[in-house]
Amino acid sequence: MLAGFVSSGFLAWLVPLLVMMLKGPSSAFVRRQAVESLNFQISMIIWAVVAGVLMLALIGFLLLPVVAVWWLVFTIIGAVKANNGEDYRYPLIFRFVS
């Protein structure tokens, strides 16, 4: 079960990338939300890797569950907001794609 969560988490960037590439050119709203989601997914992967490395210092055992809950909760919030037609900006992320 953990392996499924980890693999789906590390491939989560693929869906927003595909949405951005396929539907982004036809809708500015869809492009904005796909870019925001892509930046969020990439940021969460980075935070998860950092937490994994910090497991060597034992801090990661506390940090990794926080990252996992953060990832799940804000993915749901972003999906609900986008479904309602509202622009949503995720907190505490790196903005790689613009």
ChimeraX attribute file (.defattr): number of C-alpha atoms within 10 A of each C-alpha:
attribute: neighborCount
match mode: 1-to-1
recipient: residues
	/A:1	5
	/A:2	7
	/A:3	8
	/A:4	9
	/A:5	11
	/A:6	14
	/A:7	10
	/A:8	12
	/A:9	18
	/A:10	17
	/A:11	13
	/A:12	18
	/A:13	20
	/A:14	14
	/A:15	14
	/A:16	22
	/A:17	17
	/A:18	13
	/A:19	17
	/A:20	23
	/A:21	14
	/A:22	12
	/A:23	14
	/A:24	19
	/A:25	12
	/A:26	11
	/A:27	10
	/A:28	12
	/A:29	16
	/A:30	20
	/A:31	21
	/A:32	17
	/A:33	24
	/A:34	24
	/A:35	22
	/A:36	24
	/A:37	26
	/A:38	25
	/A:39	21
	/A:40	27
	/A:41	24
	/A:42	22
	/A:43	19
	/A:44	23
	/A:45	20
	/A:46	15
	/A:47	18
	/A:48	23
	/A:49	15
	/A:50	15
	/A:51	22
	/A:52	17
	/A:53	15
	/A:54	16
	/A:55	15
	/A:56	10
	/A:57	10
	/A:58	12
	/A:59	13
	/A:60	19
	/A:61	15
	/A:62	12
	/A:63	17
	/A:64	20
	/A:65	13
	/A:66	14
	/A:67	18
	/A:68	17
	/A:69	11
	/A:70	12
	/A:71	19
	/A:72	12
	/A:73	11
	/A:74	15
	/A:75	15
	/A:76	11
	/A:77	13
	/A:78	20
	/A:79	15
	/A:80	13
	/A:81	14
	/A:82	16
	/A:83	10
	/A:84	9
	/A:85	12
	/A:86	13
	/A:87	14
	/A:88	16
	/A:89	14
	/A:90	14
	/A:91	8
	/A:92	9
	/A:93	16
	/A:94	15
	/A:95	13
	/A:96	12
	/A:97	11
	/A:98	9
